[in-house]
Amino acid sequence: MPAWPEITLAKEAGLLVEVAQVEAALADAVITLRASLEGMGAILAPQLAAESDPHEVRLLVDDHVHQALTSVSARFAKMAQGVA
């Protein structure tokens, strides 16, 4: 079945993407975020065990979560540049 001209133009302009591409991008982002969060315990455990100040503990955890979210955000931005 031939594509509608509007759909073809929208794809060429980067306004439309295939559902499979979006699903793959989301899966990649979720896998990246999950791996980062699952590794958080092993990475932070030695630092947190040595820290007695709750404020410092919070800062260490917040920093790790921020890094994980920044990584996922960067992946989305990179994917968006490839689509546009």
Secondary structure per residue as TSV (DSSP state, phi and psi in degrees):
chain	resnum	aa	ss	phi	psi
A	1	M	-	360.0	126.7
A	2	P	-	-70.1	148.3
A	3	A	-	-76.7	149.5
A	4	W	-	-67.1	144.2
A	5	P	H	-57.8	-36.3
A	6	E	H	-64.3	-38.5
A	7	I	H	-67.7	-43.8
A	8	T	H	-59.9	-46.1
A	9	L	H	-63.8	-41.2
A	10	A	H	-65.1	-39.9
A	11	K	H	-63.3	-46.1
A	12	E	H	-63.7	-31.0
A	13	A	T	-82.9	-4.1
A	14	G	T	79.7	17.1
A	15	L	S	-90.6	-14.7
A	16	L	-	-129.7	142.8
A	17	V	-	-134.6	159.4
A	18	E	-	-69.2	145.0
A	19	V	H	-56.5	-39.8
A	20	A	H	-60.4	-36.1
A	21	Q	H	-66.6	-41.5
A	22	V	H	-66.5	-44.3
A	23	E	H	-60.3	-42.4
A	24	A	H	-65.3	-40.2
A	25	A	H	-65.1	-43.1
A	26	L	H	-65.9	-42.0
A	27	A	H	-61.5	-43.2
A	28	D	H	-61.3	-44.0
A	29	A	H	-65.3	-42.7
A	30	V	H	-66.2	-41.2
A	31	I	H	-62.9	-43.2
A	32	T	H	-62.1	-46.9
A	33	L	H	-65.4	-43.3
A	34	R	H	-61.1	-45.9
A	35	A	H	-61.0	-41.0
A	36	S	H	-65.2	-44.8
A	37	L	H	-70.7	-36.4
A	38	E	H	-66.1	-30.4
A	39	G	T	-84.0	-6.3
A	40	M	H	-59.4	-41.9
A	41	G	H	-60.9	-47.5
A	42	A	H	-65.4	-36.5
A	43	I	H	-74.4	-43.8
A	44	L	H	-88.2	-20.8
A	45	A	H	-51.4	-50.1
A	46	P	H	-63.0	-37.7
A	47	Q	H	-69.2	-43.0
A	48	L	H	-70.6	-35.4
A	49	A	H	-64.3	-29.9
A	50	A	T	-88.3	-5.9
A	51	E	-	-104.3	128.9
A	52	S	-	-104.7	-14.3
A	53	D	-	-86.9	115.3
A	54	P	H	-57.4	-32.7
A	55	H	H	-64.9	-42.2
A	56	E	H	-66.4	-38.7
A	57	V	H	-59.9	-46.7
A	58	R	H	-60.2	-42.5
A	59	L	H	-62.6	-41.2
A	60	L	H	-63.2	-45.3
A	61	V	H	-66.0	-47.0
A	62	D	H	-57.6	-41.0
A	63	D	H	-63.3	-43.2
A	64	H	H	-64.9	-43.3
A	65	V	H	-63.7	-42.3
A	66	H	H	-60.7	-42.6
A	67	Q	H	-62.7	-40.8
A	68	A	H	-64.0	-45.2
A	69	L	H	-68.3	-36.3
A	70	T	H	-64.4	-39.4
A	71	S	H	-62.6	-45.2
A	72	V	H	-65.1	-42.5
A	73	S	H	-60.5	-41.5
A	74	A	H	-64.1	-38.2
A	75	R	H	-64.2	-42.1
A	76	F	H	-63.1	-43.3
A	77	A	H	-61.5	-42.5
A	78	K	H	-64.3	-42.4
A	79	M	H	-64.2	-39.6
A	80	A	H	-64.5	-36.7
A	81	Q	H	-65.9	-35.6
A	82	G	H	-70.9	-27.6
A	83	V	H	-82.6	-41.0
A	84	A	-	-72.5	360.0
